[in-house]
């Protein structure tokens, strides 16, 4: 399938009626509190920062987790709902996966922790970052990624848009290591590459 060419890739703000300022929170239909806390707090290390009734349905509990940068992930849970690790059903409007970032120095620790907790995982070199794929207690695909290079948060969109231009000029199917490092260098930033373990390249996810 050929790529659309009428939607330019750019870090510039679009001419829209308004602009969002970031992600406030994402809410998931969860199973029960015990299993949800065990995965997101006790395994992934997200503090449970708020618990209250679901204001639209007080029979359920609303859990709030800090994903690490003040952005919040929340779950509607109920003790009468068992977890289900068999996987999610796809379809238009469904969530394909959630991705959280970790420090490159902790990347191998993530794999060890998942293995110790009995969660299967796959590891991939995605060209411009590394990704670990696993499933939460309800079968939702969870991606845990880490940057291959140091990228200032306030320049991330600019770096990615520049890498997109370089990969198009190169005729590559997707953005690769050389496109990202080239973008960082072109923008006058220091090129600092992290020491990450070898991983399979290409496409794929959780089996």
Secondary structure in CASP SS format (residue, H / E / C, confidence):
PFRMAT SS
TARGET T0000
AUTHOR 0000-0000-0000
METHOD secondary structure of the structure
MODEL  1
X C 1.00
X C 1.00
X C 1.00
X C 1.00
X C 1.00
X C 1.00
X C 1.00
X C 1.00
X C 1.00
X C 1.00
X C 1.00
X C 1.00
X C 1.00
X C 1.00
X C 1.00
X C 1.00
X C 1.00
X C 1.00
X C 1.00
X C 1.00
X C 1.00
X C 1.00
X C 1.00
X C 1.00
X E 1.00
X E 1.00
X E 1.00
X E 1.00
X E 1.00
X C 1.00
X C 1.00
X C 1.00
X H 1.00
X H 1.00
X H 1.00
X H 1.00
X H 1.00
X H 1.00
X H 1.00
X H 1.00
X C 1.00
X C 1.00
X C 1.00
X C 1.00
X C 1.00
X C 1.00
X C 1.00
X E 1.00
X E 1.00
X E 1.00
X E 1.00
X E 1.00
X E 1.00
X E 1.00
X C 1.00
X C 1.00
X E 1.00
X E 1.00
X E 1.00
X E 1.00
X E 1.00
X E 1.00
X E 1.00
X E 1.00
X E 1.00
X E 1.00
X C 1.00
X C 1.00
X C 1.00
X C 1.00
X C 1.00
X E 1.00
X E 1.00
X E 1.00
X E 1.00
X E 1.00
X E 1.00
X C 1.00
X C 1.00
X C 1.00
X C 1.00
X C 1.00
X C 1.00
X C 1.00
X C 1.00
X C 1.00
X C 1.00
X C 1.00
X C 1.00
X C 1.00
X C 1.00
X C 1.00
X C 1.00
X C 1.00
X C 1.00
X C 1.00
X E 1.00
X E 1.00
X E 1.00
X E 1.00
X E 1.00
X C 1.00
X C 1.00
X H 1.00
X H 1.00
X H 1.00
X H 1.00
X H 1.00
X H 1.00
X H 1.00
X H 1.00
X H 1.00
X H 1.00
X H 1.00
X H 1.00
X H 1.00
X C 1.00
X C 1.00
X C 1.00
X C 1.00
X C 1.00
X E 1.00
X E 1.00
X E 1.00
X E 1.00
X C 1.00
X C 1.00
X C 1.00
X E 1.00
X E 1.00
X E 1.00
X E 1.00
X E 1.00
X E 1.00
X E 1.00
X C 1.00
X C 1.00
X C 1.00
X C 1.00
X C 1.00
X E 1.00
X E 1.00
X E 1.00
X E 1.00
X E 1.00
X E 1.00
X E 1.00
X C 1.00
X E 1.00
X C 1.00
X C 1.00
X C 1.00
X H 1.00
X H 1.00
X H 1.00
X H 1.00
X H 1.00
X H 1.00
X H 1.00
X H 1.00
X H 1.00
X H 1.00
X H 1.00
X H 1.00
X H 1.00
X H 1.00
X H 1.00
X H 1.00
X H 1.00
X H 1.00
X C 1.00
X C 1.00
X C 1.00
X C 1.00
X C 1.00
X C 1.00
X H 1.00
X H 1.00
X H 1.00
X H 1.00
X H 1.00
X H 1.00
X H 1.00
X H 1.00
X H 1.00
X H 1.00
X C 1.00
X C 1.00
X C 1.00
X C 1.00
X C 1.00
X C 1.00
X E 1.00
X C 1.00
X C 1.00
X C 1.00
X C 1.00
X C 1.00
X C 1.00
X E 1.00
X E 1.00
X C 1.00
X C 1.00
X C 1.00
X C 1.00
X C 1.00
X C 1.00
END
